[in-house]
Amino acid sequence: PYKNFKLKKIPTKRPFLTLEEIERIRILKFTENTRHIERVKDMFVFSCYTGLRFSDVMNLKNKDIIFSNKEYAVEIRQQKTNDFVKLPISLLFNGRAVDIVKEYQTNDQEGFLFPRISNQKANMKLKVVALIAGIEKNLTFHIARHSFGTNLAAATSDQFLIKELMGHSDIKTSMIYIHISQEQIKE
């Protein structure tokens, strides 16, 4: 009975943070007792500046950070798509991601860059981060990826660059960020 049944894709609004909102989160300082929240904040901001999914941030190892010709890059095989992605983090968003890398990177090449945490726990801690930063959006880790795509589209409008840096297999997915960016420009 479902042979000729087709589902229609309804475009949804993808929540994202502006660069100003990301900066408000980035500059937050925490005490020693709340260092665990600061680590989640740093991982989230790193994702906002790289577009990496939560699973890729969690699996990022020190050896995946490449320093060559005075520039940093992240070279990984994405967990979801198994596609190889190279992100020139020194060149993206004024190299803000490099500052976070320098804070967490160790000499243990096989060691993970960030401390281990579940996506659910990270999202719970992001609620606290949003509250402290005065952001009234329902922060989840995936919003960081949408923020990266939208802010990159606003900066460049090059769907092929977005496709490459975000590791999309279909250009149509990248075009969503161009459309969102155009709406943002109108607003």
C-alpha positions as CSV (number, residue, x, y, z in Angstrom):
1,P,0.0,0.0,0.0
2,Y,3.0,2.4,0.4
3,K,4.5,1.7,-3.0
4,N,3.4,5.1,-4.5
5,F,3.5,7.0,-1.2
6,K,5.9,9.8,-1.1
7,L,6.9,12.0,1.8
8,K,7.4,15.6,1.2
9,K,10.4,17.3,2.8
10,I,9.2,20.4,4.6
11,P,12.0,22.9,5.1
12,T,12.6,23.6,8.8
13,K,14.2,26.5,10.5
14,R,17.7,25.6,11.5
15,P,18.6,27.5,14.7
16,F,22.1,29.1,14.7
17,L,24.2,31.6,16.6
18,T,25.5,34.8,15.2
19,L,29.2,35.5,15.5
20,E,28.3,38.0,18.2
21,E,26.5,35.3,20.2
22,I,29.4,32.9,19.8
23,E,31.7,35.6,21.0
24,R,29.6,36.1,24.1
25,I,29.9,32.4,24.9
26,R,33.6,32.3,24.0
27,I,34.6,35.0,26.5
28,L,32.8,33.4,29.5
29,K,35.0,32.6,32.4
30,F,34.3,29.9,35.0
31,T,35.7,29.0,38.4
32,E,37.8,25.9,39.2
33,N,34.6,24.3,40.6
34,T,32.8,24.8,37.2
35,R,35.7,23.8,35.0
36,H,33.6,20.9,33.6
37,I,31.1,23.5,32.2
38,E,34.0,25.5,30.7
39,R,35.3,22.4,28.9
40,V,31.9,21.9,27.2
41,K,31.8,25.6,26.4
42,D,35.2,25.3,24.7
43,M,34.2,22.2,22.7
44,F,31.0,24.0,21.6
45,V,32.8,27.1,20.5
46,F,35.4,25.0,18.7
47,S,32.6,23.3,16.8
48,C,31.1,26.7,16.0
49,Y,34.4,27.7,14.3
50,T,35.1,24.3,12.6
51,G,31.6,22.8,11.8
52,L,32.6,19.5,13.3
53,R,29.8,17.2,14.6
54,F,29.8,16.2,18.3
55,S,31.0,12.7,17.4
56,D,34.0,14.1,15.4
57,V,34.9,16.6,18.2
58,M,34.9,13.7,20.7
59,N,37.0,11.5,18.5
60,L,39.5,14.3,17.6
61,K,43.0,13.2,18.6
62,N,46.1,15.3,19.1
63,K,47.6,13.8,15.9
64,D,44.6,15.1,13.9
65,I,45.8,18.7,14.5
66,I,48.5,19.5,11.9
67,F,50.9,22.4,12.2
68,S,52.6,23.3,8.9
69,N,53.9,26.5,7.4
70,K,52.9,28.4,10.6
71,E,49.2,27.4,10.1
72,Y,47.0,24.9,11.9
73,A,44.6,22.5,10.2
74,V,42.4,19.6,11.3
75,E,42.6,16.5,9.2
76,I,40.0,13.8,10.0
77,R,37.8,11.2,8.5
78,Q,34.2,12.1,9.6
79,Q,32.5,9.5,11.6
80,K,29.0,9.9,10.0
81,T,30.0,10.0,6.3
82,N,33.5,8.4,6.5
83,D,34.6,11.3,4.2
84,F,38.0,12.9,4.7
85,V,37.9,16.6,5.7
86,K,40.8,19.1,6.0
87,L,39.9,22.3,7.8
88,P,42.4,25.2,7.7
89,I,41.5,26.4,11.2
90,S,44.1,29.2,11.2
91,L,42.2,30.7,8.3
92,L,38.6,30.2,9.5
93,F,37.0,32.9,11.7
94,N,40.3,34.7,12.5
95,G,41.8,31.4,13.8
96,R,39.7,31.4,17.0
97,A,39.7,27.5,17.0
98,V,43.5,27.6,17.2
99,D,43.3,29.3,20.6
100,I,41.2,26.4,21.9
101,V,43.5,23.8,20.4
102,K,46.5,25.4,22.1
103,E,44.8,25.2,25.4
104,Y,43.9,21.5,25.1
105,Q,46.6,19.9,22.9
106,T,49.1,17.6,24.5
107,N,52.2,15.7,23.2
108,D,50.2,12.4,23.5
109,Q,49.5,12.0,19.8
110,E,47.1,9.1,20.3
111,G,45.3,11.0,23.1
112,F,42.0,12.7,22.6
113,L,42.1,16.5,22.3
114,F,39.0,17.0,24.5
115,P,37.8,15.2,27.6
116,R,35.2,12.5,27.1
117,I,31.6,13.3,27.7
118,S,28.2,12.1,26.3
119,N,26.2,14.3,23.9
120,Q,23.4,14.3,26.4
121,K,25.6,15.6,29.3
122,A,27.2,18.2,27.0
123,N,23.8,19.5,25.9
124,M,22.7,19.7,29.6
125,K,25.7,21.8,30.4
126,L,25.1,24.0,27.3
127,K,21.8,25.1,28.9
128,V,23.8,26.6,31.7
129,V,26.2,28.2,29.3
130,A,23.3,29.8,27.4
131,L,21.8,31.1,30.6
132,I,25.1,32.7,31.8
133,A,25.7,34.2,28.3
134,G,22.2,35.6,28.1
135,I,21.3,33.6,25.0
136,E,17.6,32.7,24.8
137,K,18.0,29.9,22.3
138,N,17.8,26.2,23.2
139,L,21.4,25.4,22.8
140,T,22.4,21.9,21.6
141,F,25.7,20.8,20.3
142,H,24.3,20.5,16.7
143,I,23.5,24.2,16.7
144,A,27.3,24.8,16.6
145,R,27.4,23.0,13.2
146,H,24.5,25.1,11.9
147,S,26.2,28.2,13.2
148,F,29.4,27.4,11.3
149,G,27.5,26.7,8.1
150,T,25.4,29.9,8.3
151,N,28.2,32.2,9.3
152,L,30.5,30.7,6.6
153,A,27.7,31.2,4.0
154,A,27.3,34.8,5.2
155,A,31.1,35.4,4.8
156,T,31.6,33.7,1.4
157,S,28.3,32.5,-0.2
158,D,30.4,29.8,-1.9
159,Q,28.3,26.6,-1.8
160,F,31.2,24.5,-3.0
161,L,33.5,25.7,-0.2
162,I,30.7,25.1,2.4
163,K,30.2,21.6,0.9
164,E,33.9,20.8,1.2
165,L,34.5,22.2,4.7
166,M,31.3,20.7,6.2
167,G,31.9,17.3,4.4
168,H,28.5,17.2,2.7
169,S,28.0,14.6,0.1
170,D,25.2,16.6,-1.6
171,I,25.5,20.2,-2.7
172,K,21.7,20.6,-1.9
173,T,22.6,20.3,1.8
174,S,25.1,23.1,1.5
175,M,22.6,25.3,-0.3
176,I,20.4,25.3,2.8
177,Y,23.0,27.4,4.5
178,I,23.2,29.9,1.6
179,H,19.4,30.3,1.9
180,I,19.5,30.8,5.6
181,S,22.3,33.3,5.2
182,Q,20.2,35.3,2.7
183,E,17.4,35.4,5.2
184,Q,19.8,36.6,7.8
185,I,21.0,39.4,5.5
186,K,17.4,40.5,4.8
187,E,16.8,40.7,8.6
